[in-house]
Amino acid sequence: MANRPYPSFLIYKDSAGEYRWRLQAANTKTIADSGEGYKNKADCKHGIQLVMDATSKTPVWKTDDVE
């Protein structure tokens, strides 16, 4: 595999043969993942796009016990 930049998304197949993605930070640690497998690679890519489309306008909610 070529040297890939970080942070970046990685698409891979799991043991069931389904597509999954993970987002890896500059230190190569996984900071998010698909949480489910996709039968179609296009559906997996769509899941990535949904994450990429999140912007600074996406609200952050906290519980009352968080300062």
ROTORPA-301212 format. One record per residue (C-alpha): x, y, z. Coordinates in nm, 4 decimals. Layout:
BEGIN
{x:X, y:Y, z:Z}
...
***
This chain:
BEGIN
{x:0.0000, y:0.0000, z:0.0000}
{x:0.1286, y:0.3453, z:-0.0853}
{x:0.2071, y:0.5889, z:0.1914}
{x:-0.1226, y:0.7486, z:0.2738}
{x:-0.1789, y:1.0853, z:0.4321}
{x:-0.3225, y:1.1248, z:0.7795}
{x:-0.5834, y:1.2087, z:0.8843}
{x:-0.7643, y:0.9938, z:0.6281}
{x:-1.0486, y:0.7492, z:0.5800}
{x:-0.9692, y:0.3833, z:0.5188}
{x:-1.2164, y:0.1528, z:0.3428}
{x:-1.1661, y:-0.2168, z:0.4082}
{x:-1.3543, y:-0.5473, z:0.4065}
{x:-1.4356, y:-0.7156, z:0.7358}
{x:-1.4330, y:-1.0889, z:0.8083}
{x:-1.7918, y:-1.1166, z:0.6779}
{x:-1.6855, y:-0.9643, z:0.3446}
{x:-1.8668, y:-0.6351, z:0.4068}
{x:-1.7202, y:-0.2909, z:0.3498}
{x:-1.6387, y:-0.0719, z:0.6483}
{x:-1.4586, y:0.2561, z:0.6996}
{x:-1.2467, y:0.4058, z:0.9727}
{x:-1.1180, y:0.7591, z:1.0155}
{x:-0.7615, y:0.7700, z:1.1395}
{x:-0.5956, y:1.0751, z:1.2949}
{x:-0.2471, y:1.2073, z:1.2229}
{x:-0.1112, y:0.9713, z:1.4913}
{x:-0.2831, y:0.6792, z:1.3053}
{x:-0.5271, y:0.6195, z:1.5927}
{x:-0.8860, y:0.5416, z:1.4898}
{x:-1.1113, y:0.8294, z:1.5899}
{x:-1.4328, y:0.7141, z:1.4178}
{x:-1.5620, y:0.4095, z:1.2351}
{x:-1.8628, y:0.3013, z:1.0355}
{x:-2.0109, y:0.0991, z:1.3193}
{x:-2.1680, y:-0.1346, z:1.0637}
{x:-2.0732, y:-0.3254, z:0.7516}
{x:-2.2046, y:-0.2394, z:0.4054}
{x:-2.2732, y:-0.4928, z:0.1309}
{x:-2.2022, y:-0.2307, z:-0.1365}
{x:-1.8863, y:-0.0223, z:-0.1551}
{x:-2.0945, y:0.2738, z:-0.2786}
{x:-2.2996, y:0.2635, z:0.0426}
{x:-1.9781, y:0.2657, z:0.2458}
{x:-1.8532, y:0.5679, z:0.0519}
{x:-2.1869, y:0.7391, z:0.1161}
{x:-2.1376, y:0.6877, z:0.4899}
{x:-1.7975, y:0.8553, z:0.4625}
{x:-1.9533, y:1.1438, z:0.2722}
{x:-2.2092, y:1.1964, z:0.5474}
{x:-1.9272, y:1.2378, z:0.7979}
{x:-1.7310, y:1.4647, z:0.5651}
{x:-2.0373, y:1.6858, z:0.5130}
{x:-2.0614, y:1.7616, z:0.8850}
{x:-1.9511, y:2.1205, z:0.9386}
{x:-1.8739, y:2.3622, z:1.2146}
{x:-2.2475, y:2.4344, z:1.2147}
{x:-2.3168, y:2.0850, z:1.3468}
{x:-2.4368, y:2.1342, z:1.7050}
{x:-2.2564, y:1.9824, z:2.0013}
{x:-2.4819, y:1.8690, z:2.2837}
{x:-2.3730, y:1.8003, z:2.6381}
{x:-2.5348, y:1.6614, z:2.9453}
{x:-2.6010, y:1.8842, z:3.2431}
{x:-2.3112, y:1.7349, z:3.4370}
{x:-2.0496, y:1.8450, z:3.1795}
{x:-1.8956, y:2.1887, z:3.2195}
***
